[in-house]
Amino acid sequence: MQISVDNERIVSDLDKLASFSDTEAPAVTRIVYSESDNRARAWLKEQCLASGLAVREDAIGNMFARWQGAEGDGGVVGTGSHIDAIPHSGRYDGTAGVIGGLEAIRALKRAGFNPKRSIELLTFISEEPTRFGIGCLGSRMLSGSLTPEKASTLQDAKGESLDTLRAAAHYQGPLDMVRLPAGYYSSFVELHIEQGPILEKEEVPIGVVTHIAGPAALRILIEGEGGHAGAVLMPHRRDAFLGAAEIALGLEDSVLSTGAIDTVGTCGLVDVFPGLGNSIPSRVKLELDIRDTVAGRRDAVISHTEKKCQDIANKRKLKITCTILNADEPAGCDPTVVTAIVRACEADGFLYWRMVSRAYHDSLFMARIAPAAMIFIPCKGGVSHRPDEFAAPTDLANGTRVLARTLAALASQ
């Protein structure tokens, strides 16, 4: 089957989506349930309807655009990603998978393909944690990983609840209807920019994702005793920041001690009180991110970090509280779906690498309810979540062609 991808339309659609933003170009800011997000989703819905797809939206705003197959509703083949964007980010994260998924369906229609199974483009709501402090809200709820009761307690920084905000965006209905029924998807494939430098550096056009790392988030509160930077002598200090510094360095040591390249740890938030150059810090809040493709190895780093906190508290006479905010299980991609992607690459002569996704995506949660895998394409310099994020038109087209051929194979089974 000859598959022709409209490269210019992909770029044009991505440019249009980027125009729905709360910051000036080239930066993109599109927070879930904001006016710009609502306008972007309305535009996308129009494009799906114009492409002959049947569109529905659930109670929180996940959007499903279906190309009905000959066998009806059983075992749908899914693809898609997200279109929300963190503040001052780029135009390709998530959107490449949504626009690429839509164009893959258009390309298959132009090629005269008749799907046995229905093919569905799924645009997840709120993949980014910007508004509610939790990532992958839509896919968590679709997979049952987040309960309706827990979701109802979510609030943004202004204290506005999920229920209030979704109602303002015209998404109605009980949250217990969001979870998908068992067997809804027979397979799921997500196209995404790599968000790393490997594919570009090695000049490989396609990454075939075999594992998705599971993230854990820790919040650590260190409480000491403040005082004048000149008047309190060093032997008498209970400096909260020095304790925090030891925790951060201890995290690095713990991660490196695993000897595994897939274990990573980051201390990305350090909030020091009172934050003055001539005042001893009395309180520090840290937020740590620990990820791995092997849950046990990651959890061992967490345990070591908790023990390190206790040791530092005793040594420095500090009070340290460590709270695990979340610890999501890693996902292995389904061998059947991976094979379909590999065969699609081989059919069009694309060089590919099997690789790990160290960033997590909605597919991490979709893998809990369906055979799932991901397709990566290169991004310039491995840069993401920045205004200079860039994926070349050729790479977008290549990924879309591989996705289209993969969907065709899965929808023919």
GINORQUI-V235897 format. One line per field, one symbol per residue. ss: DSSP state (a for helix, b for strand, c for the rest). A space follows every 50 residues. Layout:
ss: ???
This chain:
ss: ccccccaaaaaaaaaaaacccccccccbbbccccaaaaaaaaaaaaaaaa cccbbbbcccccbbbbbcbccbcccbbbbbbbccbbbbbcccccaaaaaa aaaaaaaaaaccccccccbbbbbbccccccccccccaaaaaaaccccaaa aaccbcccccbaaaaaaaccccccaaacccccccbbbbbbbbbccccaaa aacccbbbbbbbcbbbbbbbbbbcbcbbcccccaaacbcaaaaaaaaaaa aaaaaaaccccccbbbbbbbbbbcccccbbccbbbbbbbbbbccaaaaaa aaaaaaaaaaaaaaaaccbbbbbbbbbcccbbccaaaaaaaaaaaaaccc cbbbbbbcccccaaaacccccbbbbbbccaaaccccccccccaaaaaaaa aaaaaaaaaaacc
